């Protein structure tokens, strides 16, 4: 029994860094939706809900194990976000639980982490995260908006907002047309939870559950929380915390004021039956870098060409889906008996939790040395595996970012070359046209000069003829006069 207490204490220790090593859960029973040929709605998790059994001090009541969600078909794409708020969409079912997508280091200080959330393209599609500079000076990134309204979801995709533009929530009473899913798409379960603004639940959660949250909350804040199998988890705002020289997923944040949120949930809502009250960063890339309890890795998009924003009635061609699997820690699926209450538990004190970065708490004294060593080895192996997964994911994301930058540079160089060739051709054409115009004008001027010379020659010829005619007339007159003078009188 003491070895079991040791495992429970170790699970509580991981709570502080939002990566709880959970005891067994009460899963929820939900039938997977059938898959379509190319794109399908993600199948709900096949989980069986069962409330935790009463466990008075000294009792030994076993709990059912957590059933991981079945393989999920996910269409993953890059998106070219709009630079103004897109129109809202009314969708008939809830987005799936979040996927895990740790961001690589940013290419530069001006880059913003966008994506890493569920968007609508005739089906819930994973908008893959990436570092992108704002399209215009002073523009800021606006997180996607999900609202449970009636039995449906009102969704507004992420976008770039102008410096003086704030997000405007869709008004109540706004008449919206229910979005038509793509052919062959099987709708998922409707949103389950209170009406209002929300984000999708943590990875590995029951499909259809939602997590109420303030407007503007990055969906990735739930990445480090345990899966939820019942309504109850919610997100609250909290004060700002100044974090200096903190390295998160190979990203160094220096003297940065980070907005935080608090994730709370009762034990009845979580898969590990442990109440949650954890503060996490609300900056998107820091939230996405959290260590997940259940890891469901987001697949890379099949193409690096981003999609244009969705327009209702103008469906786009989506790539085929990729199948993703949930990686669940052994503590969450291993059946075990409930431990007898300790003195602290009898007094209502919560189990001790280690601070982030510290090893899990040691098992309570009294257990056998073998049990203690086994618990320590399991905790060390899990931490080592999580670190290895984070490092591998960081390397993959860094390689992907480098490939993306290289491709963008090549495309930019090719575009510059095309533009230079086009400009040279345009200049050559203009020069040829100018030369032809100059030649034409020169010919016209030459013809004009020829006409003027011909006219001048004609005038000179006329003058010459006139002078010759006058001279001939004068000579004739003189001859007549002379003849008259020498004529003898009659």
PyMOL commands that set and color helices and strands:
alter all, ss='L'
color gray80, all
select helices_A, chain A and resi 2-15+219-222+284-288+330-333+343-346+369-485
alter helices_A, ss='H'
color red, helices_A
select strands_A, chain A and resi 72-74+76-77+89-91+111-114+117-120+124-127+130-133+140-142+145-149+152-156+159-161+196-200+210-212+234-243+246-248+251-253+256-265+276-281+294-296+322-324+326-328
alter strands_A, ss='S'
color yellow, strands_A
deselect
rebuild
show_as cartoon
